[in-house]
Amino acid sequence: MHVEDPRGRSRLAELGLSVETIENVLRRAEAERNFCTPLDPASLPGNIFWGRTIRFLREAYIPDGWRSANPHNVSLLLSPDESFAITASSGNTATGYAALTPATRYAKGAAVIRRVETNRQLVFPGYESESEPQGVGEDIPTWFLLYQHVNTLTGTRLYYELSLPTNPGSRGKIDSWHERIVFPCIDFEGFTPFPNDDDGEGGIDIPIERLG
């Protein structure tokens, strides 16, 4: 695990990322989220933050040779050599705390779980998972930009980390991590607090088949 120190910055540099760029992405996403009001649907602020985080990550890094992909509707940013991918997700109340072990806030669908199983297979070579048809962005590690919003007396606070999961956990909530890069929190004073944020990644995949 790396906290925001020279080791954390060095690890990010190895991945072709920077603290400043990621923070700027999240600040932009929070500004978009803040356009919501309490009259909007309860899930909209979280959906906007998640979607804009994905978009702004892509906008920031595609000029450097990264590219976007959406295999099985999982929104990814692929590294220039396509050796790993990044996605985003809301996390639980342990997200962003180095002394705690976070989990995704909500259960993930089958496509996301398969990516976590791939991570596990790559990290622990003896582990075998069910093979799946290969496509763009498949069979590579997938990092999660994990975040949580906490309401404060003066606005909102964002905790976040970039972490590599290895276990889908119970009921589809990802809760085990091979590597974590934990960032300092960001305070957004004067920004609107929202009580029931959700993210738009999608949780449960329900296959629909014609009978007969």
C-alpha positions in Angstrom: 0.0 0.0 0.0 1.2 3.5 -0.8 -0.1 6.7 0.7 0.4 10.1 -0.8 4.1 10.4 -0.4 7.1 10.0 -2.7 6.5 6.3 -3.0 2.9 6.8 -4.0 3.9 9.4 -6.6 6.6 7.1 -7.9 4.1 4.2 -8.3 1.7 6.4 -10.1 4.5 7.5 -12.5 5.2 3.9 -13.2 1.6 3.6 -14.3 1.9 6.7 -16.4 -0.4 8.7 -14.0 0.0 11.7 -11.8 -1.6 12.9 -8.5 -2.3 16.3 -10.1 -4.2 15.0 -13.1 -6.3 12.6 -11.1 -7.2 15.3 -8.6 -8.1 17.7 -11.4 -10.4 15.0 -12.9 -12.2 14.6 -9.6 -12.5 18.3 -9.1 -14.1 18.7 -12.5 -16.5 15.8 -11.8 -17.5 17.3 -8.5 -18.2 20.6 -10.1 -20.6 18.9 -12.5 -22.2 17.0 -9.6 -22.7 20.3 -7.8 -25.1 21.5 -10.6 -27.7 19.0 -9.2 -30.2 20.2 -6.6 -32.2 18.3 -3.9 -35.1 18.3 -6.5 -33.2 16.0 -8.8 -33.6 12.2 -8.5 -31.6 10.9 -5.6 -29.3 8.8 -7.8 -28.5 11.6 -10.3 -25.6 13.3 -8.3 -23.8 9.9 -8.0 -24.5 9.0 -11.6 -23.1 12.3 -12.8 -20.0 12.1 -10.7 -19.2 8.6 -11.8 -19.9 9.3 -15.5 -17.9 12.5 -15.5 -15.0 10.9 -13.7 -14.8 8.3 -16.5 -15.1 11.0 -19.2 -12.6 13.4 -17.7 -10.0 10.6 -17.1 -10.3 9.7 -20.8 -10.1 13.3 -21.9 -7.0 13.8 -19.7 -5.1 10.7 -20.9 -6.1 9.9 -24.4 -3.8 12.7 -25.8 -0.9 10.7 -24.2 -1.8 7.5 -26.1 -4.4 6.0 -23.8 -7.7 4.9 -25.2 -11.3 4.2 -24.1 -13.0 0.9 -24.3 -16.4 -0.5 -23.1 -16.1 -4.3 -23.1 -19.4 -5.8 -21.9 -20.5 -2.3 -21.0 -17.7 -1.8 -18.4 -16.3 1.7 -18.9 -12.5 1.5 -19.1 -9.4 3.6 -19.8 -6.7 1.5 -21.4 -3.0 2.2 -20.9 -1.0 3.0 -24.0 0.5 -0.5 -24.2 -2.8 -2.0 -23.1 -1.1 -3.8 -20.2 -3.8 -2.6 -17.7 -7.1 -0.7 -17.5 -8.7 1.7 -15.1 -12.3 2.1 -14.2 -14.2 4.0 -11.4 -16.5 3.1 -8.6 -18.0 4.4 -5.5 -16.7 2.8 -2.3 -17.9 2.3 1.3 -16.9 4.3 4.4 -13.4 2.7 4.6 -12.4 4.1 1.2 -9.5 6.5 1.3 -8.3 5.4 4.8 -5.0 3.6 4.7 -5.6 1.8 8.0 -8.9 0.3 6.8 -9.9 -2.2 4.1 -12.4 -0.7 1.7 -15.1 -2.3 -0.4 -17.2 -1.1 -3.3 -20.4 0.5 -2.0 -22.6 -1.7 -4.1 -22.5 -5.2 -5.6 -21.0 -5.4 -9.1 -22.4 -7.2 -12.1 -20.9 -10.3 -13.8 -18.7 -8.4 -16.3 -17.0 -6.4 -13.5 -16.6 -9.5 -11.3 -14.9 -11.4 -14.2 -12.4 -8.6 -14.4 -11.6 -8.9 -10.7 -11.3 -12.7 -11.2 -8.8 -12.0 -14.0 -6.8 -9.7 -11.6 -6.7 -12.6 -9.1 -5.5 -15.0 -11.7 -2.7 -12.6 -12.8 -1.6 -11.9 -9.2 -1.8 -15.5 -8.1 -0.8 -17.6 -11.1 -2.0 -20.9 -9.5 -5.6 -19.6 -9.4 -7.8 -20.7 -12.3 -10.9 -18.9 -13.4 -13.4 -19.8 -16.0 -12.2 -18.7 -19.4 -14.2 -16.1 -21.3 -14.2 -15.0 -24.9 -11.3 -12.5 -25.3 -11.9 -9.0 -26.6 -10.5 -5.5 -26.3 -9.2 -4.8 -22.8 -9.7 -8.4 -21.7 -7.2 -10.5 -19.7 -5.3 -7.6 -18.2 -5.3 -6.1 -14.7 -8.1 -3.6 -14.0 -7.4 -0.9 -11.4 -10.3 0.9 -9.6 -10.5 4.6 -8.9 -12.5 4.1 -5.7 -14.1 7.1 -4.0 -16.6 8.1 -1.3 -18.3 11.4 -0.5 -18.8 12.5 3.1 -21.0 15.4 4.0 -19.4 18.1 6.2 -20.7 21.1 8.0 -19.4 23.4 5.2 -19.9 21.2 2.1 -18.6 17.8 1.0 -15.3 15.9 1.4 -14.0 13.3 -1.1 -11.9 10.4 -0.1 -10.3 8.4 -2.9 -7.7 5.8 -3.9 -6.5 3.9 -6.9 -6.5 0.2 -6.0 -6.1 -3.2 -7.7 -8.8 -5.7 -6.5 -8.3 -9.4 -6.3 -11.6 -10.7 -4.7 -15.2 -10.0 -5.6 -16.1 -10.7 -1.9 -19.5 -11.6 -0.6 -22.6 -10.8 -2.7 -20.5 -9.1 -5.4 -19.0 -6.3 -3.3 -15.3 -6.1 -4.1 -13.4 -6.2 -0.8 -9.8 -7.5 -1.2 -7.0 -5.5 -2.8 -3.5 -6.5 -3.9 -2.2 -2.9 -4.1 -3.6 0.5 -3.0 -2.5 4.0 -3.7 -4.3 6.3 -1.1 -4.6 10.0 -1.8 -5.3 12.9 0.5 -9.0 13.8 0.8 -10.3 16.9 -1.1 -12.6 19.4 0.6 -15.3 21.1 -1.4 -16.6 23.9 0.8 -19.9 25.4 -0.2 -20.8 22.5 -2.4 -24.2 20.9 -2.1 -24.4 17.8 0.1 -26.5 14.9 -1.2 -27.8 12.1 1.1 -28.1 9.1 -1.1 -25.4 9.1 -3.8 -25.2 6.1 -6.1 -22.9 5.4 -9.0 -23.9 4.5 -12.5 -21.6 1.6 -13.2 -24.4 -0.9 -12.9 -24.6 -3.6 -10.3 -26.5 -6.7 -11.4 -26.4 -8.3 -14.8 -29.6 -10.2 -15.6 -29.3 -12.4 -18.7 -32.6 -12.6 -20.7 -33.2 -15.6 -22.9 -36.1 -16.6 -25.1 -37.9 -19.7 -23.8 -38.8 -22.5 -26.1 
